[in-house]
Amino acid sequence: MPVGGLIPRAADDAADVIVRNAKIHTGDSSRPHAGALAIRDGRVAVVGDDADIAPFVGPATTVVDALGRRVVPGLNDAHLHVIRGGLNYVLELRWDGVTSLRQGLAMLREQAARTPKGQWVRVVGGWSAEQFAERRLPTPSEMNAAAPDTPVFVLHLYQTAILNRAALQAVGYTRDTPEPKGGQIVRGRGGEPTGMLLAAPSALVLYSTLAKAPTLGDEDKKTSTRHFLRELNRFGLTSAIDAAGGFQNFPDNYSVVTELAQEGLLSLRIAYHLFPQTPGQELDDLARWIEMVRPEDGDEWLRLNGAGENLIWAAADFENFAEPRPELGRHYEAEFEKAVRLLMEHGWGFRLHATYDETIRRDLAVFEKLAAEGLFPGGNRWLFDHAETVSRDSLDRVAALGGAMSVQNRMSFQGEAFTRRYGLGAAAEAPPVRAMLERGLTVGAGSDATRVSTYNPWVALHWLVTGRTLGGAVLRPPQNRVDRETALAMYTKAGAALTGEEEVKGILRPGFLGDLAILSDDYFTVPEQDIPHIESVLTVVGGRIVHAAAEYEGLDEELPAISPSWSPVAQFGGYRSSPRSGLPGVRQAELLGQAIAESEEHLLWRARRGLAPDASRTFFDPCFSP
Ligand SMILES: [Zn+2]
């Protein structure tokens, strides 16, 4: 990038990276705006204007002209299943951002054709039927038509999985397969599975079925993780707090990120949690881990932040809004109290998955009992995750116990299902973001990706600011929305506070980590409906350029090629960007018009009228093919 007016000079204090000619939102109240910034040894060295950074340009300095673009502190997703997501990323076909089922099925068909025998095509969340012009799920017969021989598994939220015939064969589900606990294998008249699996309400049937699919070898898992982290960098993410999750065992499933951290190959900072996997053995797991590791073990790239998001299975409520709220067991508190006591007594904080106020109130009663013994607020960081229906009274109790909150845009994806069950009044408060902030609670924002929501943080920021679902329904009214600056602070500063790193990251100030993103569009001034279309054109983590697009293409660190070569990611990438919208209604109409115009039925209709004698055209329409 040519830089007019700057004369390179050798200096001991020369910067490694300089960003100039920028509109920097620092997030730092002592200096909210700046035009330039210098990074040295991984940290911000200078924040100022172009004249201030000029003395720090040395012969080896990378000078980036932001061309007047908006720069923000690197984003931090406070609830991302990033470790598990990375281990599987290159095996997954992502429907994130895809705007029609038609396009989704075409991708599926194309991918099935290149997938070798024995491998699957899998779409594992990150999308909602409401984002499609057709506003519906694929049917098993459409999937059979698209992929006659390749097993295909499509997960929709925590509600449904749809399998084609080949996948049913691969997992061995037949008329004789017993009904799984908390789930349903939907059957036809003869008792044969149709291909639909329902969480009723537990998603275990969905995940245990997916767990039968082939996985990657160790070396490919590393490459897959590196590509996933780069995909996150593409949207300006530089940190995430991992929420662990089912089938994510410690230490086995953490070895890939641990090795990458040792080799200096992470491009995203990860603070992780530990999650007991086996019902009945939770206390043993926690006790064993307390002997093995300590919170804050690690460094600025990879560090342990505590236990959770599950502590004991019996206390976990499932957020399947298509089903009634699950009634938790009557006596989970006894085990739960033991787990929390064990953690707090050993200086371990935790995060806790809780969707409903009914669960949160029961958990709080346990914490209050322990508070009487001095264990709360004991100086350990703890927080509730999700909390869609948390009451104001419960938030007061969280504040009194020294807790924090972490919210995700699950309602972007499930808002319609939630509203059908609980009504618009409840949806307006789900979750009560403003009430959390008004109490002075730290409220981190995130996505809960990758299996319900997409990891694209701009979709989550759009939801925070507008209260809208992906389908365009307005759920949260203005009094329960936040302005753009607050939303961004929830995605930067608050995440840093949840890992005890508020003195080193989340804002751009001298001495803080050199993590930032130059944005494609100005987050603070684009029309609201364009927020989800923002991407980063240059992402810097610790002074390393880990993503570069547009004018900066080629400036980023190189990555090994995706392996296996038939990976859907090699072909389609991750999140599918679509052209900027216009009004949601207009976009919807355009997409429907396009889907209809291209449909086989419409072409036949035209042919019957002599309007489209284009018989040579080959097309595929799974909606109407036999
Ligand atoms: Zn959760």
Residues whose N, C-alpha, C, O or C-beta is under 5 A from the ligand:
A	BS01	ZN	E309 H353
